[in-house]
Amino acid sequence: MSTLNATIGVDVPLVDLGPDVPVVPAQRRRPGVREDEVSRFGDLRWELAHLQYTDTASTKAFLWSNFPASLRGSFMRTAWALINIQRVNLLV
């Protein structure tokens, strides 16, 4: 049992991300976005406009090269989790 499970009664899987894992999952992408357009976990620039469902979505991106190298991996995993892991309602 994980600490989170013991605290709120929810299992949260641990994910070991490889550099080729898509940042935005298929079910969250704007229709028409091709797989080859999606940023990968190992990229230093993550395009986030694919999360918006309008054709006029402005370009928004994480530029990981601006983060200190010692913190970059932790921030990348956290951002990926916020985009990909289903949110848990912590208010009981």
ZIDA-V770770 format. One record per backbone hydrogen bond with DSSP energy under -1.0 kcal/mol. NH is the residue of the N-H (numbers start at 0). CO is the residue of the C=O. E is the energy in kcal/mol with one decimal. If there is no record, write none. Layout:
nh;co;e
NH;CO;E
NH;CO;E
This chain:
nh;co;e
5;1;-2.4
6;2;-1.9
7;3;-2.9
8;4;-2.4
20;17;-1.5
22;38;-2.6
27;24;-1.9
29;49;-2.3
32;29;-1.7
36;33;-1.7
37;34;-1.1
40;20;-2.7
41;18;-2.3
42;39;-2.0
45;61;-2.2
47;59;-3.5
50;47;-2.0
51;48;-1.5
56;53;-1.3
61;45;-1.9
63;43;-2.0
65;62;-1.9
66;63;-1.6
70;67;-1.7
71;67;-1.7
74;70;-2.1
75;71;-2.7
76;72;-2.3
77;73;-2.1
78;74;-2.7
79;75;-2.6
80;76;-2.3
81;77;-2.2
82;78;-1.7
83;79;-2.4
84;80;-2.5
